[in-house]
């Protein structure tokens, strides 16, 4: 005699979790970076300050600029390292997926400096225009001058630590989440926008956005963060070199007189940028884009 089994309630399978991080979660990373920066950076700055003062050394503006630059570098190592550790765990991905260090075409080492120098000339002129149109932004320009003109501290924080830390974060952790969630094209755009906001300096944001577009496309075409690190280091290295070696204005001065670059330098920047991007496109056009992790 057959008996009817009671009908079991239907159980819907849980919706699959979205790849980590998305844009909203990147905002959370930014807030964590700012909060951690105040905490870790404040402690580090205070320790160095008291060490300098206890030895009777002068704590002049030049010393303060150098201390700020070294603090920023130390801060990025600690905070970005913590964000990467926690982010990789949330993403559920291996380190090779989060921070891909695969080999790349070594010819990029020769092409990317052309792009970096050309774009930095154009972006320097953009900053000059912005400061003339909106002079209230001058204090942000002074902050940038101090951060880039602090000698070895600027070289350490901007040309070494920042490229490694920020590329591991944006073209590594953030990229792998965006490309799986939004697709490659939107991943390039959204990561560039967040990269611009991450700099927290309105004078740097336009340049960071343009650089982010190039860096995101480079990451997509090569499948490695190494070319991105190299280009980022060149971007920042050009600025640091100009501030410390080529400028007649000491990094310790306050406001500096802003003026447009010579027309021939602007034209050279446009020409170098066009040439570099063309060579970059020719070099990578026949390469298959790196596969997106599923």
N, C-alpha and C positions, 0 to 999 in steps of 0.2 A: 504494500500500500504506500503510495507515494505521498509524501508530505511536502507542502510548500514551505520553502525557507523564507523567513521574514526578509523583506527587502532592505538591504543595507543602504544607508544614506550615501549618496554619491560624494566622493571626495575629489575636489579639484586639485590638480598638482600645482604647487606654488609657482608663481611666475619667476622665470630666471632673473637673477640679479643683474643689473646693468654693469658694464665694465667700469672699473675704478681707475682714475677719477673722471668725473664729468666736470662741466664748467662750474656748477655750484660747489662741488667739492674742492675745486681749485681755489675758489674764494676762501674756503675754510683753511686751506693750506697757507694762503697769504696771511690770514689773520693769525694763524699759529706762528708764522715767520715773524710778523711784526711783534707779537707778544713775547716770543722767545728772544727776539732781538733786544728789546728793552731790558729783559732780565739778564741774559748772558752778556750782552754787550755792555750794559751798565756795570756789572760786576767786574768784567775784564778791564774796562776803562778806569774804574776806580782803583783797582789794584795797581795798574801801571802808573796812574797819577800819583799815588802815595809813594811808590818806589822812587819815582823821579824827584819828588819833593823831599823825601827823606835823605837822598844823596846830595841835596843842595843844588841840584841842577836847575837851570833856567826852564821855566815852563812858558815859553813864548809862543807866538802864533805858529811859527814853523814847527815847533815841537808838537803843538796841538794838532796840526794838520797831519803830521806823520803818525801820531797816536790814533787819530780817527781812521786813517787808511789801514793801519795794522789791525785795528779793532774790527773793521768791516770784513777784512779777510778772515780773521779768526771766527767771527760770527757766522759767516757763510759755511765754513767747514763744519761747525758744530750743529747749527740749526738745519741746514740742508741735509746733512748726514742723518739727522734724526728723522726728518720728513721722508727721506728715501727708505729708511729702515721700516718705518710705520706704513708708508704707502705701498711698499712691495708686499707686505703682509696682507694689507687690505685688498690689493689687486689679485692676490693669489697667483702670482707669476714668478718665474725663476729670475735670477739676476741677469741672465743672458737675454731675457725678453725685456726686462725693465731698462737695463743699461747695455745695449748691444755694442760690443767692441770688436765687431768683425772687420776684416781687412777691406781696404778700399783702393781705388785707382790712385797711385802715387802721383800721377800728373796733376791731381787737384792741388797738391802742395805748391805748384808753380802758378796755377790759375787763380786761386783764391786770394792771394795778395793783391792782384789787380783789382778785383771786386772790392776788397776792403778799403784800399786807398781811395778809389774813385768815389765810393759811397760816403766815406767820411768827409771828403771835401764838400760834397753836396749837402750833407746833413749839417756840417758846420755853418754853411751859409743859411740854411733853414733856421738854425738857432739865432743867427745874427738878425734875420728878418723878424723872428718872433720877439726878440728883445727890443727891437726898435718899435714894433707895433704895440707891444705890451710891456712897457718898462718895469711894471710891478713884478715881473718874473725875474728881475735882476738878482734877487737874493738866491734864487735857485741856481742861477749861473755862477754866483760866487761859491756856493756849496760845491758845485761840480768842479770849479777851478781848484778848490782846496783838495778835493778828493783825488783829482788826477795829477796834481802838481806836487805830491809829497814824496818824490824820489822813489827809493826802494820800496817803501810801503805801498805806493800806488802800483808799482810793478807787480808786487806780490798779490795784492787784493784784486786788481782789475785785469791784469794780463795773465795771471796764473790761476788763482783760486776761482774767480768769477766764471771764466769759461768752463772749467771742469765742473763746478757745482751747478751752475745754471743749465748747462747742457744736459747733465745727468738728470736734472729735475724736469726740464721742459721738453727736450727732445728724447728723453728717456721715459720717466714715469708718466708724465702728463701725456706725451705723444701716444704711448701704447694704449692708454685708456681712451683718448679722443679718437684714434683711428679705428678702433673697434666699435666705438659708440656712434660716431658721426660720419665715418668714411674719410679717406685721405684728403680730399679737397677742403672739407670743412675743418678737418684737424689742423691743416696748415693755417687757415684763417683764424680759428678760435685760439689756437696756441699762440699765434702772433699777438692777438689782442691781449691775452692774459700776460704774455711776456712784457708787453708795454706797460700794463697797469702795475706789474710786479716791481718796476723800477721806482715808483712812487715819486718821481721827479717830472713835472710837466714838460720841462725842456728836453728830457731824454725820451719821452714817450713816443713822439713821431719816429725818431730814429730807431728805437727799439722795435716798433711795429714793423718797419720796413726790413730791419735785420731779421726779425722773427719770420717774416714771409720767406726770405731767402734760406734761412736756416731750416725751416720746416720742409721746404721743397727739397733741400739737400739731404735731409734725413730720410725723406720718402724715397728718393731716387737711389741712395747708396745703402740704406739699411744699417748704417753705422752712425754712432755719435762722434767718431773721431774727426771726420771732416768738419762737423759743426763746431767742435772744440777749437780746431785750428782757425777757422774763419772768425769765431768769436774772439779768440786771443788776438788775432790781427786787428779786428775792429778796435778793441780796447787798447791794444799796444800802440796803434797810430796816435790815439788821443794822448796817452801817457807820454810818448816820445815828444810830441809837439809841446806839451805842457812843461816838460822838464829840460828839453834840449834845444828846441827851436824858438821858444817864446822869449822875448826880451823882458817880459813882465814877470817878476818873481811870483811864485805860488802863494807867498804870504801877503801880497797886497790885497786890499779889499776890492772895491769895484774897479773894473778896468774899462777903458773906453772901447765901446763896441763900434765896429765899422765893417762895411762889406769887404769881402775878399776881392782881389784883383780879378778882372773879367777873364783874363787868360787862365787863372787858376780854376775858376768856376767851369770854364769850357773844358779844361783838362780833366776835371772831375767827372763831367758828363761823358767825355770820350772814354776814359778809363772804365767807368761803370758799364757803358754799353759794350765795350770790347770784352771785359771780364765776363759779363753775363752771357754774351754770345759764345765765348769759348767754353763756358761752363755748360751751356745748353748743348753744344756740339759734342762735348765730352760725355754727357750723360743721356743724350736723347735715345740712343740705341740700347741702353741698359734697361732691363725689366725692373720696374719699381719693386722695392722690397715687399714681400707678401705681408699682409696684415694678419696679426695673430688672431685666431678665432676664439 
